[in-house]
Amino acid sequence: MSMPHLLPWTPLRALTTFSTGPWAMMTLAIEILSIIWYLKAVRTLRQTKSRRWPLQRTVYFIGGIFSIGLAWQSSIAPYASKTFIDHVMQHVLLMLVAPILLAMSAPVTLMMQTSKKSIKIRILKFFSRKTWRAVAHPFTANLGNYGIMYWFFLAGGIIFAMNHPAFMDFVNVMFLFFGALVWWPLLSIDWIGRKRFSYPVRLGLAALAMPFDSFLSIALLGGAAHNSVDPQIYSLANTHAGASVFWILTGLITSLMTIGIAIQWSTRERSVNVRVDRMSDKGIYVGGSSVVGWEKEVQADSDGTIIVPWASEESI
């Protein structure tokens, strides 16, 4: 996927070069429509239920969409075919930054709060399917996430993909998809078909990323990578530089998210204790985690309204 018309990278060109191909324009339209939907849903929640959606979640959503835009519409996209550092940054944006920010924005919860009953039922039916549950299982999600990553960088996948632009776009979508499956259950309040993991499990799954990312970086820096990942495009030095950037960025982001989960855990424990104390003051006994509804399945009340414990109004 050579682009002979692309001038050598400079800071100025990095700021003034944009991807304008069919894929970039199509995804840009989807990104704009996604932001419009989210903002309208937030307004609907406020107008129809007199409830305010946390501002930080809106910021997270816009940041997540912006991260996708950086990966697919900014200079990172065209220069990914010139420098391995840009290629690595594109993948980090798609498999880490965007999924993490979008997960914390809780779009499924927002949709459950503002959509018609028929749409809610469709969402719940989709997430309740055995096929989806199998795909979203932590083993499948991590296997897909790291399997594609290792195949792409160490098994020659990048050479094939870079010579087939449409397949490269598909691989990028898979990076985004499996990245979301990995991080959504760890950071989001959204219900996506499974009971939420306990915080110790979340910490373990988040920490699991560190050795996998480190091993890949080490393999690219030396060891198994005595040649460029794609000799037709990247020099060996460029490959090593990109691997260093990958190691630093993935290590930093994963560490921050692990710390964030620990903070969530501490905050949640304090919140649960306060709620238990309030209910105890009213003479109501509540044991274990039932106070926060984590042990409940999806259910419907007497008038047929769908109830998802952690996608209900209490979760906002």
N, C-alpha and C positions, 0 to 999 in steps of 0.2 A: 504494500500500500504506500508506495513512494509518492511524494509530492514535490517534484522538482521545482515548482514555482514558489515554494515556501522559502522565504529568506531566513538566514541564520538567526537564531534566537538572540534577542536583546531584551532588557527590561521594558523598553518602550514598546517593542513589538508584542511583548507578552500582555501589555495593557490595551493595545489597540487592534489586536488580531482576534477575529471571531470565526467560529465555524458556522457556515451558512448552507450546508448540504441538506438534502431531504430529511435525513434522520434528525439533524439538529433542529430544523424548523418544526418537524412533527412533534418532537419531545418538548420544544419550547411552548407550543400551543397547549400541550397537556399540562405543563407546569403552570402556565398562566391560568388555565381553567381550574386547576386544583386550588390555587390560592384564592381565586374568586369564590369557589364553593366554600372553602373553609371560613372565609370572612363573612359570607352570607349566613352560614350556619351559626356562627358566633352571634351575629345580630339577631337571627331568629330565636335563639335561646334566650337572649335578653328581652326581646319584645313579647314573645308568647308566654314565657315562664317567669319573666322578671328575675332571671338569674344571670349572673356574670360569669363568663368563662375566664379562667386565670390568664392574665396577659402573657405570662411566660410561655404558656403552651402555644399561643399564637406566634410568638417570636420563634419558638423551636420549629414550628411547621414552616414558616417562611424561610428560616435558616436551612432546614432540610431540603426544601425545593431549590433554594439558591445554591446549595452544594451540588445538587444534580445539574443545575445550570452551568456551574463552573466546569463540571466534568464533561458536559456535552456541547456547550455553546461557546465557552471561552477559548482563549488561545491554547489551553491545556489540550483540547481535543486534537487540533491539527498538529501541534508540536509533539504529541505523543508518538508520532511517526518519525520524529527526528531525534528526540532525546529520551533516554530511559527514565530520567527523573520525572519528566512530565507524564510519562506513561504510568509510573508508580503513583504519582499524585492523583491521577485520574481514578485508579483503582481504590486508593485509600478513601477518596471522596465517596465512591459508590458503595464500597463494602463496609465502611466504618462510619464516616461522618454523617452522611445522609440518613442511613438507617437509624442511627442513634438519636438524631434530632427529631426525625419523624416519629419514632417510637414514643419519645417523651411528650410529643404534641397530642397524643391520644386521639387520632382522627376517628377511630371506630367508636369510641365512647361518645364523641361529639355527634356522630351520625346517629347513634342509638338514641341520643337525647332529642334530636331535632327532626328525624325522619318519620314518615307515616308508618303505621303499624305493619302494612304489607311489606314495606322495605325492611323493617326490623326482622320480620319473620324470614325473609329471604337471606338476610345476613346470618341469622342464627342457623338456618338450615345449611348454609354453605360451610360455616365453621364446624358444624356437627357431623359432617360427612366423614366416613372412615378414611377415604382417600386423603382428604385434607389433614386429618389428624395424623396420618402416617407421614405425610410430607413435612408437617410442622413439628414432628417429634424431634427432641434435641439431638438424637443420634443422626437422624436423616439430615437435619439442618446443618450440623457441624460437618458431617461427611460431605455434603454438597459444597459448603463454603470452602473448606480446606482442600477437598479433593480437586475442585476446579482450580483453585489457586496453585496447588502443586503441579497439576497437569499443565497449566498454562505457562508457568515460569520455569519448570525443571524438566518437563517431558516433551518440549518442543511445540506445545500448543500455541505459543505466541507466534511462531514462524508461520504456521498454517493460518492463524486468525488474521495476522497483519497482511496477508496476501488475499484475503477474502473479507472485504469490508462489512458485508451483510452479516457474516458469521461473527465478526468482531463485535458488532452491535449486539448480537444475541448473547455473546459471552459477557458483555458489560451488564446486560439486563440480569443475567444469572448472578453476577457478583452482587448486584443491588438486591435481588430477590432473596438469595440465601443469607446475605448480610442482615436483611430485615428479619428473617426467621430466627437467626441466632440471637439478635439483640432485643427484639420485641418482647419476648417473655421475661427478659431480665430487667427492663427499664420502664415498660409501659403499664398503665392501668387497664389497657384494652383487654377485653376478653376475645381470644382468637381460637377458641375450641378446646382449651385444656385448663385444668385448674392451675392456679398460679403456683410457681415454685416457691418453696420456703427461701428465706434470705440466705441461709448457709449454702443451699444448692445454687442460688444465683451467683454468690461469690465464687463458688467453685467453677461454675461454667464460664464466668468472666475471666477468671485467672487461667483457665485452660487455654485461652488464646495466646498467652505470652510465650510458652515454649514452642508452639507451632509456628508463630510468626518469627521467633528468633532462629529456629532451625532453618527456615526458608531463607532468611537473610544471610545466615552463615554459609549456606550452600551457594548462594549467589555471589557472596564476597570471595569465596575460595572453595576449598573442598571439592564438591562435585562440579563447580562452575569454573573450569579452566578456560572456557571459551565464552564469548558473548552469548546472551540468550537468543539473539538474532543477529548473526554476523553481517547480514546484508544491510542492517540499519544501524545497530549500536556497536560501538567499540567496546572492548573489554573494560577499559577504564570507565566508560559511561555506564556500563552495567554495574560495576562496583559502586559508583557514585549513587546510582538509583537504589541499589540494595541498602546502602547506608541510610539514605533518606527514608526508605521503607521501614527499616528497623527502628529508627528514631521515632517516626510518626506513629507506627502501630504500638510500640512500647509505651509512648506517652499517652496516647488516647486510651488504650486498654487499662493502664494504671489509673488514669483519672476516673474512668467508668467504674472500676473496682472500688475505688475510694467512695465514689458517689453512691454505689449500692450499699456500702457500709453505713453511710450517712442516712440513706433512706431507711435502712433497718432500725437505726437508733431513733429516728424521728417517728417511725411507725410504732415502735414499742412505747414511746412516750404518749402518742395519741391513743393507743389502745388502753394504756393504764388510766389515762384521764377519763375515757369513756366508761371503763369498768367502774371507776370510782363514782362517776355520776349515776350509773345504773344501780350501784350498790346503795347509794344514798336514797334512791327511790324504792329500795327493798326488792330489787330485781337481781336474782343470782345469774351470773353469766360465767361459764367456765371455758377455758382454752381459747381457741381462735374463733369461736362462733360469734364473738362480739363484732368481728369485722366481716363476717359472712364468707370467709374463704372456703368453708367446707360445704357450702350450698351449691347445688347444681342450677343450671338455667331452669327457670320455672315461669309459670304464669299465674296471675292472681285471679280472683273470681270473675272479673269482667274480661278476662283474656289478655290483659296487658302483659307484655313480655317483661320479665324481670331478670336481669343479669347482675348479680351482687356487686361486682366491681366495675360495672358500666352503668350504674344507677346514679341518681342525683347525689347520693352520698359520696360518690367518688370524685365529684368535681371540686 
